[in-house]
């Protein structure tokens, strides 16, 4: 019996596949193995011990160890099949010997960066070796998929390793990308792909490095997630749902994991929902955004997606299920990528109410078995009942509870976070609570909620003139008079607000509620300057300057202001919890709607961007984006796109707003459409007017009803043309509108002299409003009686029998 076969007899299979986080224990477990592979694992352990104080390297080191220790057992059995992998193993061994000789504890910043790159490259090589070990025909399949064989791929790895070793010895940073195993098509094939720009894409959905965990904290749960992502096999679930209450730290973990895999070029996409930016980050753009990210991630996915969404109607579909099927499942089924692809979906509970997130939950709960086994989806969210019902444990999905993290470990992580965050005021706090006792007091009060600790630290360190960190901490701990005795986030928020605003001062409370209502009602975050415009040039600093611990963006006039955490929004909008600080967002809708109408009254005008030539399409106008940014302010843009959302949420008597609506329709309707055309927001034209038609159908002047209905027909007829050429709103649209059109009658005479608008031939609007072209054969049309739904089409394919 040879040495390798003898070593195989001593291996415990369960020990191989379930590797503990402690590398020392794992190495001890593998001591009986006498093989060429053991020295590398021992070298990795030694480097890991030496670099343990560098938290940024830890997750990559842990992944490399876990993958290699799980894969080498199978490689023993294949030792005679191909020596190429053994040469790669030798190269890795030499690389770690080089690291040890460089004395990593004495390494300078440049060398630490080189070592970091070496560990990342180890993970990539480990994934290759793991795949090689688990798939007997791996080498043949590589050739089939455009690789020049296993040897050439390993040659690329070994060259990269040599370059890294040389850089470490010369104390220089290697400026080359990690050598990966991706199967790429020829770039010339990409020229055949279609333009995917009209697929919706959510800007600002990507993870943020600023929201990561403090280095060295949450290491166990992060390692567990990373190991799950890297694990191969049919029994490994595609989806992990990280569930926990508000403030438990789910999002910080998700952002950290996303960053780790992004650095290794293994992050397919990340999408972070945010209730404060619901108009941009909503379920309707989730899968289209992920798909476009995957296009940038892999060329082959671009080719596959282009074939799947060749029809424009498919690329712009609003159906969540169809989006997943066409954008994700079909293209992904053609992939032959080696190694994991991670997709992160953070804050699922902030994607909307139960109705709005139903489609996503249906997909996450039932569709993912159709994805390739190397795609992993990390989802985070609150344990809402509808989410738990949909994401129940199954073969392809498992749930990780934040509450399952050991209490002592969570407390330790919070301790490290607090100590780091408040190091700037440590000396002041030590005078009141010597020997760092103040840290223990905060940790105990936090009750394992990271968001509580974060908010408390922000409040303490951002103290105002006339205040001290000690006083701020006393407020946080509830030690001062008027402090609430309640624990948890509600108690913390109550104490912060009570000591920032005088409850007995009616004007102070009115200002607080007015500004906070605007922040919470806004459909996208406002800056301080925008808030002042909304509040008719009223200074908002006396309110927001005290809220730096619970709001983002208050330090500048231009940064977006929104709650730091959804728990603060939930607290303010629940009267039983916030009591005197309760913010009634429904009552504020009227204020916001009227503010938007006021902004449009002063900001809209004819030809706002001073376009000169009606023969030139918008996309050919030189520097049009610059003209738009200079002429259409951010608050005017908001008012034009969202005024209807606020107006139609008014629940009380509507008559007092009739004159404002009438004034808008008769004077500024075309100017409003002009701005939406320049913003390339055709959908808002139709959507907003459809909402207004429904809203004015009850208790409104019949003249306004008729005018609104005609405006909708006007937009449906000309929206597409006007979006391509804004000035044709006045030339073509008014020219071709029928004589009986109230909109045309109102505006035609006003612009006749400017554009020589001739009398139209049409008397009434055509009965045909829209033609829908489809390549499928239509079998039936179902029409709704209320007129809101024009038709539902069912398609099938006729099969001809050849007899």
N, C-alpha and C positions, 0 to 999 in steps of 0.2 A: 504494500500500500504506500503511495507517495505521500509527501509531506502535506500537500493541499487536501487530499482525501482524508488523511488522519485528522487534520484540523477540523474538518467538517463534522466529525463525530462529537466534538466538544461544544458545538454551538447550540444554544437554546433559542429556537425560533421565536418564541414570544419576546425574548430579550432583544432580539434584533429589530423587530417591528415596533416595539414600544420603548422608545429611548427616553430616559429621564432627562430633565433639564440639567441636572448636575453632571458635568462631563467626567468628574472624578469617579463618581459611582459607576458610570457607564464603562469607563476604561477598566476598572476593577472587574467588571462583569465579563470583559472580553479578554482578560489575561490568559485564559487557557488556550487562546488561538495562537498557533504558531504558523504564520503565513507572511507573504510579502506585504500584506495589507496592514498589518498591525502597526508597523513603525509610523506610517503616515497618520493614523488615528492618534497615536501617542504624541506625535509632533503637534497636531492640531490642538490637543489638550494642553500641551505646554504653552503654546502661543496664546491660547484662550486664557490661561491663568495669568500670563504676563500682561495681557491687554484688558483684563477684567475691569479696570478702572475707566476705560474709554467706552462709555455707554453706547456711542454711535456705532461701534463695531460689533457689539454683542449679538444683535439679532442675526446678522449675516454669519457670524461664527457658529452660532447655534444651528442655523439651517444647514450649513455645510456639514457639520458633524452628524446631524440627524439623518440626512439623505445618504451620506457615504456609509454610515454604520448599518443602515437598513439595506443597502444595495450590495455590499461586498459578499454576503453569504451566497447569493445567486451567482456572482461572478466566479467564485471558487469552482462551482460545478461546470463552468464554461471555459476554464483556463486554457484548455487545449484548442479552443475554437478560433481565437484571434488574439494575437499578442499586442495588437494596437492599443487596446485599452490599458494593458499593463504598462506600456510606455508612457501613457498619459498619467497614470498613477505615480510612476517614477518621477515625472516632471513636477507633479504636485508635491511629492516628498522633498525634492530638492528645493522647491520654492519655500517650504516651511522651514527647512534647515537654514536657508538664507535669512529668513526673518529672525530666527533665534540667534544667529551669528551677529545680526545687526543690533542686538540688545534692545528689544522694543521698548523697555522701560525708559531708556535714555534717548529714544528717538525724538527728533525735532518734528515740527509741524509738517514739513514736506515729507519726511519719511513715514509719519503716521498716515498721511493721505495715500502714499504708495501701498502701505500695508492694508489700508481700507480697500483699495482697488484689488489687491491680491485676494482678499477674503471674498469680495463680490465675485471675482472670477472663479474662485473655488466653487461657489454655489452653482454657477453656470455649468462648470465641468461636472459637478456632482449630479446635476439633473440629467446631463447627457449620459453619464455612466449608469444612473438608475434606469433610464429608459432602455439603454443597451442591454442591461441585465434582465429586464422583465420581458423583452420582446425578442425571441430567437431569430426572427427574420428582419431585424432592425436594419442591418447593413444593406440588405437587398432593397428594402423599402426606401432607404435614403437615396440610392442610385435612381430609383424610379421617380423620385420627387426632386430631380434636378441637382442633387448633391453629386459631387464627383466621387462619392464613396466615403466610408467611415474614416479611412486613413487621411483624406484631405481635410476633413473636419477636425480630426485630432491634431493634424499638423498646424491648423490655425490656432488651436488652443495652446499648443506647446510654444509656438512663436510668441504669442501674447505673454505667456508665463516668462519666457526668456527676457522679453522687453521690460517686464515689471521687475524682475530680479536685477537687471542692469540699472534701472532707474533708482531702485532702493540703495544699491551700492554707491551710485554717483550722487545720491541725495537730490535727485530732480523728480519733478512730477511728470508722469507719463500722460501726454495729452492725446490719448486715443481711446476710442470707445471699447467697452467690454465686448469680447468675442462671444457671440451667441450662436445658437443652433437653428435659427429660423430658416425656413424654406422659402426663398424669395423667387418670384417670377422675374423674368427679364423686364427691365424698366420700360423697354419699348412697348410691351403689352399694355402698360398703363395708359399709353396714348389713346387706346381704344375705349377706355372707360368713359362713362358719362359724367357730367357735372352734377355733383351732389349738393351744391350750395342751397338749393331750394328745399332740402330736407331740414326741418326745424332744428336749431341748435341753441342750447341754453348757455348763454355766457355767464360765467361766474359760478358754474356748477362744480368745478374741480375742487379737490381737497386743498386746504391751506396749511402751509408749513407752520404758520403761527399758532395753529390750533392743535399741534401735536402734544403728546405727553412730555413732561419734563424728562430729559435723558436719565436713564437709570431707574425710572418708575414704571410700574405696570409691566414689568419684564415677563412675568410668568404667563399672563393672558396673551401678551403679544407673541411670545414664543409659541404658545399653543396654536394660535391662529396661523402663524407662519408655517409651522409644521403641517397643519391641515392642508394649507394651500399646496405645499410641495409633495404631499403624499400621493402616490399613484395607486391605481387599482379600481376595479369595478365596484367595490364595496364602500368606496369613499364618497360621502355625500357631496353634491355640487354646491349646495347652499348652506351657509351658517347664518342663523339669525341670532345676533347678539342683543339680548333683551335686558332692559333695566329701567328703573324709575328715573324721573327727571333729575339731572345733576349727578348721576352715578359715574359719569366719565366715558360713556359709550362712544361719543363722537370723537373725543381726543384719541381714543384707541384706534378708531377707524382711520382718522387722518394720519396717525403714525404708521399704521400698516400700509396704507396707500403710498406714503412717502418711501418706505423701505422697498417696496416692489417697483416703484417708479424708478428709483436709482438703479435697479437691476434690469430695467427695461422689460418688466414683467407685469406692469399695470396696464391693462387694456383700457380701462376708463374708471372715473370716479364721478359720482353724481350726489351732491349733498343738498337735500331739500332744505328750505328755509321759509317758514311761514311769513316772515317779514318781506319776502320777495316772491310772493306766490304767483304773480303774473308772469314771471320769467321761469321760475323753477317749479313746474307743475307736471303732473303725470303725463300730459299729452306730448311732452318733449323728452321724456326719459329715454326711451329706446332709440329714438332717432339720434339723440346726443351720444349715447353709448356707441351706436353704429358708426357715426362719423369719427369718434375717437379711435375705434378699432381700425378704421381705414388708415389713419395716420400711424397706427401701431404696426400694421402689417400690410404689405403690398398685395398679397394673395387675397386677403379679406376684401380689399378694394375691388379686385376683379370679380369676386363672387358676389359682392353686394351690388355692383353695377348690373350684373346679369339678372339679379333677383328683382331689382326696382327699375327696370328699363322704362316702364310706363310712368309718366309724370304723376298720374293720379295715385299710383302706389306710393311714390315718394312723399306725397303730401297727405296721406290718409290720416284721419283723426282716430281711427279704431286702435285701441291699445293692443288688442289681441293680434290684429293684422300687422301692426308695427313690429311686434315681437317675432311673428312668423316670418315676415319678409325682410326685416332689418337685421335680425339676430340669428334665429334658428337656421334658416336656409343657407345664408352665407357661411355660418360657423360649421355647418355639416360638411363643407368642402375643405375645411382646413386640415393641414397635416403638420401643424406646429408641434415641436417637441418641447416639453416642459410646461409649466403652469402659466395660465393667463388669469389674472385677478381682476374682477370688477367689484367696485365698492359702491354700495347704495346706502347713504347715511341719512338718518332722521326720517325714516319712512312715515312715522306718525305726523310729520309736518307737511306731507304731500297733499293734504286736504282732508275734508270730512270723510265719513264712511263711504258715501256715494262716489266721491271723486277718486278714492284710492281702490275702489272695488276691482277695476280692471287690472291694476298692477298686482293686487293680491291674488287674483285668479291665475295670472301668469306665474308668479313666484311659487304659488302653492301647487301648481299642476303641470306646468309646461317644461320645466327644466330637465326632466329625464331625457329629452330629445337633444340635448347639447353634448358636444364632445366631452369626454371624461376629464380633460385637463383644464377645463374652464371652471373657475371657482367664483362664487358670488358671496360677498360678505354684506349682510344687511343689518342695519342697526335700527332700533326704535323702541318706543314705549310698549309695554305689554297691554295694549288696548285689546278689547275683546274680539273685535272683528279681525284684527291682525293675528291674534293667537288662534282663532278659528281657522283662518286660511293657511297659516304657516305651522300647521301641526307636524310633529316629527314624522318622518317617512324615510324611505330608502335614500332619497336624494336630498333630504333636508334635516338638519338637526339644530336644536336650540341651545345656546349657551347663556345661562343666567348670570348677570353681573353679581347677583346676591350669592352666587356659589363661590366667589373669590374669598379666600380666607380673611377673616376680620383683622387679624394681626398684620397680614400683608398689605391690606388696603390702608390701614392706619399708618404703617411705615411709609408707604408711598406718599400719603398726604403730609406726613411729617417732613419728608424730604422736600416736597413741593413748597410748603409754607416757609421753611427755613431758607430756601433759595429765593423765593419771591420777595421776602421781607428783609433781605440782608442789608438793604440800604438804610433801614430804620432800626436795625437790630440793637444798636447801642442805646437808643432811647428806650426801647421796650425792656431791655435787660435791667435798667435802673428801677423799673417798677416791678418786674418779675425776673429776679436774678436766675442765672444759670440756664437760660433758655426755657424757663417754665411757661412762658407765654406761648411757646410752640405747642406744648402739651395741652394747654387750655383750648387753643383753636382746634387741634385735632379731635379732642374729646367732644367739643361742641358741634363739629362737622357731622358727626354720626356717619362717617364713611362716605359722605357726599362730596365729590370733588368740586362740584359747582358751588357748594356752600363755601368751601375753603377758598376757591378762586375769587368769589365775590367779596368775601371778608378781606382777603389780602388786598384787592383793588381798593376797597374802601379805606383801609388803614394807610396804605402808602400814598394815596392821592388826597391827602388832607389839605384843607384850605388854610389861608392866612387866618391866624387867630385860633387855630386848632392844633392839636398835637397827635402823633400816632398813638400815644397812650390813651387819650380821650376817645379816639376812634375805636380802639380795641375794647375799651370799656362799653361803648355803645354796642359793638358786635356781640359781646358776651352778656349783654343785658344787665350791666351793673349800675347804670345810671338811672335816676328817677324817670318815670314815664316809659321806661323800657318794657317791652312785652316779655313775658316769661316763657313764651312758646319756643320750642326748638324747631329745627328744620329750616328750609328756605323761606317759608312764610314768615317765621319769626324774625329772620335776618332782614328780609325786605321791609318788614314793618318797622324795625328799629332804625334802619337807614333812613327811611322816609320821615319818620317821626322827628328825628333829630336834624333833618335837612329843611323841613317845611313846618311852619307854625300852623297847626291844625285849627286854632282859633282865629286865624287871620283869613277872612273870607276872600280877599283879593289874592292872597298867596295861593290858596287852594284852587281858586278859579283859574289862575294862570297855569298851575300845575296840571289840572285836569284838561284844560284846553290844549296845551302843547302835547301832553301824553296821548290824548285822543287822536290828534293828527298823526303822531308817530305810529300808533297802533292801527289806525284805519288806512293809512297809505298803502297803496298796492305795490309800491316799490319804495325803498328807503329814501328819505329826503336828507339833504345836507342842512346845516344851520341856516345858510343863506336862503335856501328854498323854503324852510319853515317860516322865516321872517316874511317872505313874499306871501305865503299862504295866509299868514296872520296879519296881512295888511301893513307890512313894515314895522311890526311890533318886535321889540328886542326879546329874543327867547333865551338869551344867555342866563338871566336870573333863575331859570328853571333847569336847563340842561347842564349848567356848570356844576351842579350838586350831584349829578347822576352818572358820573364817570365810572362808578363801580358796577352799574347795571345796564349802561348803554354804551354802544360803540360810537366812535366818530365825534365825540363831544369836544375833543382837544383842538379841532380845526373847524374852519367855516365851510369847508368843501367836502369833508368826508361823510359817507352815508351813515345816518344815525338810526339805530335799531336796537332792540333788546339784545343784550349779550347772550341770553338764554331764554328759551321759550317759557320756562317756569315763571319768569318775571311778567311776561304777557298774561299767562294764565292767572297769576296772582291778582293783577290789576283788574282783570275783567270778570272776576268772581266776587260779587258783593259780600258774600258771607265770609270770605277770607280777607279781603282788603279793607272792608268797612268804610271808613272815612276817605280812603284813597281809591275807592272804586271808580273806574272809568267806564262810562256807558258809551261804547263805540257806536251803537245803533243810532243814538240821538245825535251823534256828531256827523252822520252822513250828509245831512242837509247843509251843514256848515261847509263841508268839503266840496259838495256839489256847487254851491253858490260861489265859493272861492274860485273854483275852476272856471265858471262862467265869467267871473270878474276878470280873471287873468286873460281869457280869450278876448274879452271885450276890449282890453287895452293892448293886447299883443298881436292880434290877427290883423292882416291888411291884404290888399290886392298885390299879387306877385311879390310875395314876401322875400324871395331870394333874388329878385330883379333879373329873372331869366330874360334873355334878349331875343332869341330866335325860336319861334314855335316849330320850326322844321327840324330842330335838333332834339333827339330823344334824351331823356334824363341821364342815361348811362354814358352819353357822349358829351355831356356838358363839362367843360374843363373846371376842375376844382369844385365840383358841386358839393362834396362833403364839407369843404371849408366854408362855403356859403351857408350851408344848412346850420353848421355849428355856430356861426356868427349871427345868423338871423333868427334862429329858432332856439330860444333859451331852453334849458332843461325843464324849468317849471311850466313853460308854455307847451312843450312836448308832452309832459305828463297830463296837463289839463285837456289837451286835444284827444289823447288816447283813452283817458279813464274817467272823464267827467260824467259820462252816462252811468257808469257803475255806481257812482255815489248818488246821483240824482234818483235813480230808480230804486235805491235802497231806502228812500224816505218812506216811512210807514204811516205818517200822520197825514193830515189834510194837504192836498196838492195844489189847491186853487191859488195860494199865495205865490206860487212859482210859475204860474202860467205865463205871465207877462215876460219873465226872463227867457222862457223857452221860445215864446213867439218872437221876441227881439232877436234871439240867436238865429232862428230859422230864416227870418226875413232879411237879415243884414249880413250875417257871417257864415252862413251854411257853406257857400262855395269856398270861402277862405279857409274854413276848417278842412274841407275835402282837399284843398291844395296842400296843406301841411301834411296830411296823412299820405298823400301821393308822394311828396318829397321824402317822407320817412319810410316809404315803401311798405306801408301797412294797409294794404287793400282790405284785408279781412276785417279790420276795425271799422271801416266805412260801413260795410253791410251789417256786421254784428251789432254795432252801437245803434244803428237806425232800427234794426229789428227789435231791439230791446225797447227803444223809445216808442215804437208803434204799439207794442203791447201795453206799455205803461200809460200812454195817453188815451188808450181805448176806453178807459173808465173815468168819469167825472172831469172830462176836459172839453174845452170849446171845440165844437165840430170843425171849425176852420183850421185849428191846429192839427186835429186828427187827420183831416184830408191832406193838409200840406205835408205832414210827416209820412203818410202812406205814399204820396207822390215822390217825396225825396228818396224813399227806399227804392222805388221803381227806377228813378233816375240813376241811382248808384249801381243797381244791378245791371243796368244797360251799358254803363260807360266806365265802370271802375277799372277794368283791365286796361282799357286804352289810356285812361287818365294816369294810371300808375306809370306807364311807359313814357308819357309826355304830359307834364303837368299843365302847360298852357292850353292844351286841347280841351281842358275842362270848360274854357270860355269859348273856344272856337267850335270844335266838333260837337261837344255834348249839348250846348245850348242850341246849336244849329239844327241838330237832328232830333231834338225833343219835340213831341207833338204840340199842337196849338193849345190843347186843353190842359197842358201841364201847369199846375200852379207854380212850380219851381221855375220853369222856363219863363212864364209870364212875369214873375217877380223880378228876375234878373236879366232877361234878354235886352230890355230897353236900356238898362244901365251900362251894358258892355257893347251895345250895337255900334256906337261911334268908334270904339277902340278897334274892334275886329270885323266890322261890316258883316254882322250876322243877318243872313237873309231869312225871309219868312219860310217856315218849314212846310212840307207837303202833308205830313202826318197830322191827323186830327186827334187820334187816341193812341195810347200806348198799345203795342201789339200784344195779343194774348200770349204769345210765346215769349217767356222771360229768359229762358236759358236752355241751351242745347248741351247735353252730356253725351260725349262720344265714348263708346266702350268697345273693346275688341271681343267681348263675350256675347253670346247669343242671349237675348232677353226673352224670358218666358212669361213673366207676369209683373204687373205694376199694382201696388196697393196704395190708395190715396186716403189720407186722413180727412175726417169730416170737418175738423176745426180749421183747416187751411194752413196750419203751422208746418206740416210736413207734406211736401209736394209729392213725394213718392218713395217707395222702397222697391228696389229691383232685386229679383232673384235670377241667378244665372245658372245655366247647366250646359253641358256639351252633348250634342247629338251624335250618336254613334250609328254609322250606316252599316247595315248587315250585308255582307258580300255573299251572295248565293248564286 
